[in-house]
């Protein structure tokens, strides 16, 4: 077995740790399973606790522009309280439940450019070391996937996805950030909007769907954002093409005081940060728009049209995490 990293805070001769997640993508609100493999060092060590952190690379907007950082959004203690003898190998299995708002990182196995990780923290002899970082893959819930498929069937295309630090007012959002999936407009709406941004805020009872349209400005008026939200159940069975088309029509036709099925008009509240509007945010390698067309978003994604740099960017994050974290 190859162990990835020596616990630096304990020096040469300390135990090593390697966390292995079970194969396959997890789902928001679902179980994440795996094992933490430990190998003893050159002395006996008391393992005080083994903690898993869920981390995400998040964008923040502020007066000086945009910046990126790593946010820890959940912690789980999965073991501890035992002695690891010299050279001893021990595995600690775990099952933890992901937050319902955990962002989606892939669609039909193709990465969307969202970076999530599971970091392992080991507390030994009063010292703590974040000794391992593994990529976390999360697939959409069935109702999220159905809604994205409907957008694709209606002619919308995938542009990019990112995580924004801040809160969407009027929603039940619990995490300190939210995911935006940015779509190019279907031809019938191209004269009205530059893009549609979709945010899913899942909870045990269903999913809030927040839609934002970056709207074109007229001859004597600038462009602006229109935003509304809707609530769907996890087991809802609807004509999703018709439903999503109605949502988009409402979003594009009603200016200002739009109301969705789930409650009041929602606005982005960045806690003092600049509220974005009229510009397209796309990280390195994400500039290529994916025009899925009537075949659905999944076809565009699965067809390999997402820029290959996205995968490289994700890999660089995990390979260079020590430098990023200091």
Secondary structure, 3 states (H helix, E strand, C coil): CCCCEECHHHCCCCCEEEEEECCCCEECCCEEEEEEEEECCCCCEEEEEEEEEEEEEEEEEECCEEEEEEEEEEEEEEECCEEECCCCEEEEEEEEECCCCCCCCEECCEECCCCEEEEEEEEECCEEEEEEEEECCEECCHHHHHHHHHHHHCCCEEEEEEEEECEECCCCCCCCEEEEEEEECCHHHCCCEEEEEEEEEEECCEEEEEEEEEECCCCCCCCEEEEEEEEECCCCCCCHHHHHHHHHHHHHHCCCCCCECCECCCCEECCCCCCCCCCCCCCCCCCCCECCHHHCHHHHHHCCCCCCHHHHHHHHHHHCHHHHHC
